[in-house]
Amino acid sequence: MARKSFGRAYLSRTIRLNSIRRGLLGGSNFWLTVFAARLVSSRLRTVTKRGEKPIRFSEGLKVGETLEISHIDPSTDRT
């Protein structure tokens, strides 16, 4: 018979479910604080994520073609 693993994923899932069930739905201030802390930490992790950014646009250039990237100042009149 296999034992239940208490790894990081299991612990994280248990804390997440308890914070939702007991904090948001149950009204416990402690678990509501745990829920808010997990939410803020996950959003911060997403915002401060390091590494290579995804490529938004990719197109090959043929010999002799050029690509110009410019910035238009929003305060100037474009008409």
N, C-alpha and C positions, 0 to 999 in steps of 0.2 A: 504494500500500500504506500503510495507516494505522500510525502509530507507537503503541506502547503508552504510555498516559498514566501518569505517576508522580505523580499528585495525592495529596491528603491521604487520601482514602478508600482508595486503593490501598496507600499506605504503612502506614496503620493496620491494614488487613487482613493485610498481609505480616508485620508485627510480631506481631499476634495469633496468626497461624497458626504462626509460628516459635517463639513462646514456648510454645505448647501442645505442638508436635511435639518441639522440642529440650529444653524445660525440664521439662514434666510427664512426657512419654513417654521422652525421651532421657537425662534426668538431669543436664543441664548446669546448674550453679548460677547462671551469669550469666542464662540465659534463664528460669530459674525465678524469679529476682529481677525480671526484666522482667515476667513474667506476674503476679506478686504486686502489683507497682506499678500495672499497668494495672487490675487488679481493684479495688484500694483506691481508685484515682482515679475509676473509674466509679461505685463505691458512694458516694463522697463527693459526686460531682457530682449523683447522684440525691437524696441526703439534703439537700444545701444548695441545691437548685434554687429559684430565685427566680421570681417571677411570680404570676399569678393561680392560685389553687387551684381544682380542679374542683368544680362544684356537685354536692353529694351528694343534695339533696332539693329539689324545686321543685313548688309547688302554688299555684294562684291562690286568692285570697280574694275572697269576694263582699262587697258593701257591708254593713257592720254586723258582719261576722265579725272575730274577733281571733285572734291567735296568741300563745301564752304559751310562753316558753322558760325552763326552770328547771333548777337543778342540785341533785341530792340528795347530801348529804354521806354518804360511805360509812361513816362511823363512827357514824351515827345508826341507831336501831332502826327498821326499816321495817314491822314487823308491827302 
